Amino acid sequence: MKIATWNINGIKARLNEVEYWLNEYKPDLVALQEIKSIDENFPREAIEALGYNVATHGQKSFNGVALLSLHPFDEINRGLPGDDSDEQARFIETVISRPEGAVRVAGIYLPNGNPVDTEKFPYKLAWMDRLIDWAEERLKLEEPFIILGDYNIIPTGADTHSAKDWWGDALFRPESLERFRALANLGFTDGLRAVNGEEAYTFWDFQAGAWRRNNGIRIDHLMLSPQAADILETVEIHKDMRGRDKPSDHVPVVGHFNI
C-alpha cells in the first residue's frame, strides 16, 4: 500500500500535475496540503474520474487539506481538536480498512510560524502542542497510524542545505524542534530516516535559484506509530516532480507499507 503526502501549493494551478502523478504512480492514499480552495470549488470530479475517493477540508485562498484514496473512507474527521476557535483548515483524518487490516491516517499542514516576532509563531507552537496531545490519545488505539504532511519543521541540520542559514527560522529553532522531538518521543518514527540516512530534500523555494542550486530542505514527513513502522518497506521522494513545467515547490513523499 502506497501512502503519500504532497503540498501542491494550490489545486487550481497544479491540477494537471496532480492528475499526471496519480496516473503515473497510482498511490493508494494521498494527503494533499495547501489546496487553497473551498470544498465546493475543489475539482472533485476530475480526481474521482481517476478512481479516487475525495475528502476535503478547505479554506478560501489559503491553507486547505485533502485526502484522495483508492479505497473507501471508513470515517473522516476535520480539524485538529483542542481549540474550537481555530478556523484554519490544516487537519484531516481518516481510517481505511483493507482485508489485511486497517490503517489510520492524518494529513496535516502545520503552521509555518514566520515571522517569529508575530502571533504566527505562538500559534505554531500551540498547534504543535495540540497535535502532541491528540496523537498521544490516538496511540492508545495500538493500530497502524500515520501522521503525514507538510510539518514546516527541519528536524536536523542534515535536512537542510545550510543549517547556518536556516537556524533561527520558525522551521528550525529550539522551540519548534523541542515539540517535534516530543512528538517523536511518544513513539513515532520518522519514516524516511528509518530507511534513508542520505541527503534528502522535499522543498526547494521558487526564489534565488534554489532548485538549480539544490538548496533544499526536508519539511514533509511521515511520522509512524510503532505498528506502522513495523510494516514500513521503504520511502520515496519523487524529486522529478519539482523539475516539471508548473511544479509545486514541494514534491511528493511516498511510504510503501506491507498492508
N, C-alpha and C positions, 0 to 999 in steps of 0.2 A: 504494500500500500504506500503510495507516494503522497506525502503531506507537505504542502509548500506555503511559504509566505512571500508576499511581494508588495512593496509600496509602489503604486503605479503613478502617483503624482497626477491624478486627475483622469477619471474614466473616459470623459469626453475626448480628451486629447490622445488617450492611449488605447482606445478600444481595438483598433486594428492590431496593435502589438499583443494585446491580451488574447485576441482570437487566434493569432498566429501561434503564440506559445502554447495555448491549450490544445490546439490541433497537433502541434509538433510533439509535445511531451506527454499529454494526456494524464496529468496528475489526478489522483483520486479526490483530493480535497485541497482547496486553496484559500488562504486568508489574505484578503487584499486590504491595504491601508491607503489613506488619502484618496478615497474615491471622489471627494469634493462634489457630491451630488446628494440631493434629497432622494428619499426612497422612490418616489414616483417617477423621477427622471433617470433612474439607473436603467441601462439598456438590457433589461432582464430577458427580453425575447431573443436577442442576439446570442446571449450566453446559453439560454435554455435550448436553443437550436443545436448547440454543440453537445447536448446531453446532460447538462449540469442543472442541478437544483440550485436556487439562488436565495440567499437571505442577506438583507442589508440593514445597517444602522447608519442612516445618512444624515447629512447636515449641509445646508446651502453654502457652497463656495469653499468650505474649509473641512478638514478632518474627514470623518466618514470611514466606516469599515464594512467589509462584506465577506461572506463565505460562499464558495462555489463547491459543489460536491456531486460526484457521480452517483452517490448513494443517498438515500433519503435521510433527512434530518429527523432524529427522534425527538429533539427539543431544541428551541432557540431561546437564548437569554441575551437581552440587550442592555448595556450599561453596567459599568463596574459598581457593585454595591458599596455602600458606606457614606454616600453623600447625595441625598436626593436633590440638592440644588445644582449639581453638576450637569450642565446641558450639553457638554461637548461629546460628540459621537466618537468614542475611542475604544469600545469594547464590545465583542460579540462572542457568544459561547454556544457550542453545540455538542451533542452526543451522536455518534454514528455507530450503528450496530451492524456487525458482519457475522456470518456463521462461525468465524473463528474467534469472535469476541467483540466487545465494544471498545471504543476509544473516545475520550473526552478531549475536545479541542477548544481553546480560547484564542481568538485573534485580537491582538491589541495594537494600538497606536499610542505609545507612551509619549507624554508631552515632551517637547524639545527643551523648554526651560530657559531659553535665552531671550533677552539679556538677563543675567543673573541678578542684577540690581533692580529688577522689577518684580511684580507679583507673579510673573510666569515661573520663576524658579521655585518659590514656595509651593505653587500649585503642582509642579512636577513632583516635588518631594512628598507632598501629601497624597498624590495619586499613587505613587510607589508604595507608600505605607498602606493604603487601602488594598493594593494588589497583593501585598505580602499577607495581610490578614485574610483576604479571600482565599488565596492559594493554600494557606495553612489549613483551612477548613476543608477545601476540596481534596487535599491529600489524604484525609481520613477515609475517603471512599476506597482507597487502595486499588486503583484502576489505572490502566494506561491513560495518561493525562499530559497534554502538551500545551504550553503557553508559548505562542509564536507570534512574531510580528516585528514591527519597527520599534525597538526599545529606546532609540535615541540614547544609547549608552555604549561607550567604547570600553570594553571590560578591562583591557590591559594595554600597556604601551606597544605590545606586539600586534595590536589590532588597529594600528594607525601608521601612516607613512612617516609621521613625525610626532612623537609623543610630546616633545618640547613645544611645538606649535599649538597643540590642542589642549595642553594642560591648563586648567582654569575655566575652560568652556563648560557649560552646563552638562555636556555629554561626557566630560572627563575631568571630574573634580571630586574631592573626598566625599561630600555629602551624597552625591549620586551613586558613586561606586560602593559606598557603605551599604546602601539599600539593595543594590544589585547583588552584592555578596550575601546579604541577609536572605534574599530570595533563594539563592543557590544553597545556602546553609540549611534551608528547610528540607533539603533532599533532592533538589533539582540538578540535572546535569546539562551543561552547555553542549548541545548535540554536535555541533561542528567540532569543537575542541575534543570531544570524545573519540573522534576518528581522524582528525587532521590537525597537526601542530604547526603547519607551514603558514606562510603569508597568505591571507585570505581576506579580501575586502568585499563589501556588499554595496557600497555607496561611493560615488565619485561626483563631486559638485559640478554643476554646469559652468562654474566660473574658473578663471585662471588656468585653463588647460589641464584641469585635474585628471580627466580621463586619459589624455595623451601622455601625461607625465606619470600616470599610475599613482597619483596622490589620493589614495582611497582610505576609507575607514570601514571597520566592521561594526555595524549597529543593528543588523537584522538577525534575530536569534531564534532558535528553537530550544526552549528550556523544557526538560523532560523529567517527569516523575520517575521513581525507580522502576516502576512497571513498564513505562515507555522506553526507558534507557535499556532495559533488558532485551527489547525486541528491535532496537535500532540496528540497521545494517550499514548504512552509510549516509552521508550528507553531501549534496552537490550545490555548488554556486554556479548559476547559469550566467557567467560573465559575458557571454556572447551577446546577450540582450542589451547590454549597455552600448554596443557598437552599432546598433541599428539606426535607421534614419530618424525616427522620432522616439528616442528612448526615454524611459524614466531615469532619474539619477540613481535609483536603486535597481538591483537585479534580483530575480527570484532565488530563493534558497529552498532546497528540496530535501526533506528527510525521507529515506526509504525504511519502511518498517515491516517486520515479518508478522503481519496480521492476516 
